Amino acid sequence: MTAKDLSSYQPIRRPTHHIQFSNFDLYVPGPPAAGLFLESVLGALQDKVTNSSPVPPDSDPSFLNISNQSEINEPLSDNSWDFPEAVGSHVAAVDLDDLYVSVVSGLNTWYGSQLLTDGGFILNNALENFGTGSNSPAPGKRPFTLAVPMIAVQHDHICGRRLVLGAGDATVAIQLLTRLLAFGDNATLGVEAPRFRVAHGGTFLKLEDYLRARSMVVGSDESLQRQPPID
């Protein structure tokens, strides 16, 4: 990345993506954010068919050749994985005129790129979100991110539920939406409930909080293994 890249960077306004799920209208951003990924999984849950929808593009649509399906479904080779750290923030704003704003932002990892500007701001390291295949880096390209702001409005109810949400990981967002929209949990219970986390490549499935305390891991061999306690 060069100084020219920084000086020429401009935000891009993209169309909002609309999803219908469990009697709610859900509004999310499209690629390179995780909105289409969210739609694919929620659609599978809604229809109770886990393999009916293809995996959506996971990169900047300006640089993606969607005719190459192998790029879309290219597997990840890095199997190392730990519980993700909280390095982002979600801000929600609502006014009396039904104007909703949801923002997910952060440095991506602790202290971001570790570059401090003259104005006192630390730059993020979103460039680490680039990978291989369709998500490989290129000049002017935006990397794919699992971060997703969300606004949910109940169908056909003038005074129905309105939820202004956001998550740094779309897999967490799916579990949150399922609890709040499909199961009808209240906001406190839905947000504070532990989440399942899937490692890169699907090697491990972990349940945060609960399994942290009990040091349990579900391995790829579908066995439940006891691990040393996590400090």
N, C-alpha and C positions, 0 to 999 in steps of 0.2 A: 504494500500500500504506500502511495506517495502523497506528498503535500497537495498535489493537483487533485488526487482522488478525494481528499478531504474538502478542499475548497469548492469542488464542483458537485458535491453531494447535495441532493435535494429530496425532500419527502415526496412520495408518490401517492396520489389519491386513487384508490382502487374501489370497484363496486363492492358493496356489502353482499355477503352470501346469505341466502334465506334457507333455513332448514325447518321442517315440521317434525316435531317429536313429542309424543305423549300429550296431545292436546295443547301444545305450546308452539308459538312461532319463535324460532331461535335465529338471531342475527349474529354472524361471525365474519371475520375477514377471510378472503380467499388466499391462494398461494402468493408469496412464499410462506405465509402463516399457515396454521394447521387447520383452517376451517373445513377444507374438503376432506381431510383425514377424519375430522370429527363427524362429518356427514356420513362418510362411508361406514364407520363403526356404529353410529347411532341407527343408521338405516338397517344394518344387520340385526341389531338388538330389537328394533321395532318389528321387523318381519320374522324374527326368530330363525333367521337363516344366516349362518356365519360365513358362508362362502359364495354368496350371490352377487356381491359387488366387487369390482376390481379395485385394487389399491390405487388411490388417486395420486396425481403428481405431487412430489415433495420438494419442489424447487421453484425458483423464479420462473414464472410462465413465459417471460420474454426470451428465455434462453432454452426452453424445453422443446424438443422434438417429440411430440406425443405419439408419433407413429412407431417409435422404438420402445416397445413395451418392456424390453429387457432393462432399459435404463430406469423405468419406473419401479420395477420390482427387484432391482439389484440388491443382493444381500449384503449385510455388513460383515466385515471380517474381524473387527475388534471385539473380542468377547470379554475383556476385562471390564468390571463394573462394580461400583459401590453405590450406597444410597446417595441420591442427589442432595446437594446442599441448597439451602434457601438463599438465593442471591438476587431475587427480584422483588418487585412490589406491585400490588394491584390497587388502583385508585378508581372508585366509583362515585359518580355524581348524579343526582336526580333533582329536578326542580318541580314546581307546582304545575307547570304546563306540560308535563309528561315528556320532558327532554331528558334523555339518558346518555351518559357518557361512561365508557369503560376503557381503562388504559392499563396495559401490562408493560412494565419497563424494568430494566435492571442492567447490571454490569456483566451478566452471563456467568461469571465465576467471581470468587473473592478478589476484590480490587481490580477486576476487569483486566485491561491490557497493562495495568500498572504505569500508565502514562498520565501525568498530571498536566493540565493546560494552565496557561497563565491566569485564567479566570478562576482557577481552583476546582475545576471539574475533572474527575477521573474518566477516561475514555473506556468504553466497554471493549470486550474482545469477541464480538459477534462473528468475526472472521473464522473463529474456531468452529462455527456451525457448518462451514463448508465441509464437504466430504468427497465422494467419488461419483462417477457417472453423471447423472443429471444435476447433481448438487455440487459439482466441481467448481472451483473458483474461476472467475473471468472478470475482466474490467467492467465496472458499472453494474455488476450482478449483485442481487440481494440473496443472502443465504437462506435456506429453509430453516424455520424455527418452529418448535412445538408450542411456543407461547401463543395463547389465544384469549383475547377479550370476548365476552359473550353478553348478549342482552336477550332475555327470554320474556315473552308476553303471552299470557293465557288466551286461547282461542275464545271468541264469542262471549267474552266477559268484560264489560266496560269497566267494572271495578274488580277485575280478576287480579291474579298474582303477577307482579313484575319483578324480575330478578336481574340485577346488574352484577355480573360475575366476571372472573378472570382467573387464569391459571398459567403458570410458567411451563406446564407440561400437559399436552392434550390428553394423555392417558389418564391423568388425574382429573381433568375436566370431564371426561366421559363418566367416570365414577361419581363425580359430584352431581352432574346433570341427572344421572339415573336415580340417585337418591332423592334429589329435590323435585324433579319433574315427574318421574314415573312412580316412585314409591311414596311421594308426598311428605317426606321428612321436613321438619322445620329447618330454618337456615343454620341455626347453631349446631344441631346434631349432624346435618349434612356436611358442614364445613369441617367440623372437628373429628369426624369419623376417620379411622386409619385407611390408608389406600394400599392397593396392590401396586407393586412396581415390577415391570418386566425388563430384564437386562437386554442389552444390545444383542440381537440375533436370537432372542427368545430362550437363552440358556437357563436363566434362573427367574423364578417368580417369588417375590418377597412381599410381605405385608408389613408396612411401616408401623412403628409404635408397638403394636401387639407383639410382633416377632422380635423387635429390638429388645423388649423386656425379657422375652423367653428364648432369645437367640436361636430361632428356628428359621430354616431355609428350605424352600421347595426346589429341588434340583431338576435337571432336565430328564432324569430317569424316573421322575414322578415319585421319588421317595422323599420322606421328611427326615432331614438330618439335623442333629443338634450341633450347633457351633459354639465356640467360646463366647462368653458374654461380651457385648459391645459396650465400651465405656462411653 
